[in-house]
C-alpha cells in the first residue's frame, strides 16, 4: 500500500525503498519536465560518492531512486529491479534520476527515454583504491596477499571483488553478466562498452579530471556551481603492491585501459569544443573550491577540538561529583 510522509513529501511503497520527492521550485519543475530520465551508473572508486552528493544538490526536489547497493552482485541487482517493479506507475513515471551501483541496461525497463552519466578512472589506480577500501572496511583481511601465480589470485573467497578486479569498468558499461567468471572479459565486451558509450551516454567524466568534468556537466546538463569536499577516499596507508603484481593488474585490465583511452579522446574533444572560456572558468572554480575545502577542514578541526574539551569538562564534572559523594 502506498503511503505519504507529509513531513518530507516522500512517496514510498511499503515494500520498497523511498523515492525522494521534495517540493520543487521553478528550475526544478523545468528539470522534471525534461524528456529524458538521468541514470548515474556509479562504478566503484571513480569518485562516485562525491558525485552522488552533487547529484542531490543539482537535482534537489526532483524525484530520484537509489539502488542502495554497496556491492554489485546478481542477487542484489535482481532485488533492486524488483523494488523498481513494485513502484506505482505514476511514481515511476515522475522519477527523473536513478543512481547507484548498477550494470548498464536499466533504461530498458523504464518508461520513456533515459540518458546515462558515468565516470571512468585509470584502471590500475581504481583497482588499488578499491582494494584499500575493501581492507579498510574489513571486507578483505589486512594480511591478504594478491598472488597472480594462483588461478584465483588468492581472492577466490571474495568473488564480487575478484570479478571487479578483471576489467570492472568494461563489464559495467557493457552490461555484462554479473556472474561472468574472472578472466572471461573479452574483446566482445569492450566493443559493446564502446557502442554503449556512443549510443546511450550523455556524458562520460574522468576521475582524474573531476573539476573539469563538473564544469562540462554544467554546460551539458544545466548543473550549477557547487563546491565539494572529496568523499570516501581510500587512505594512503601501508598496503603496497609489488611491481610484478601491478604489471599483472595492468595486463589483466587491458580492456579497461582501451575503454579509458576511448573515453579520454571523447572527453578531450568535448573540452576543445568549448575553448578558452572553459579553461578560465576552471581556474575560477578551483580557486573557490580550494577555499571551500580549506574552510571545511578548519570547521572540522574546531568541532573536534570542542568535542575533546567538552568531554574533558564532563569527565572533570563527574570526578568532582564522585569526590563530593565520597565525603
Beta strands, then each sheet from edge to edge (+ up, - down):
strand 1: 2-5
strand 2: 10-13
strand 3: 37-41
strand 4: 64-66
strand 5: 97-100
strand 6: 114-120
strand 7: 201-206
sheet 1: 1+ 2-
sheet 2: 4+ 5+ 3+ 6+ 7+
end
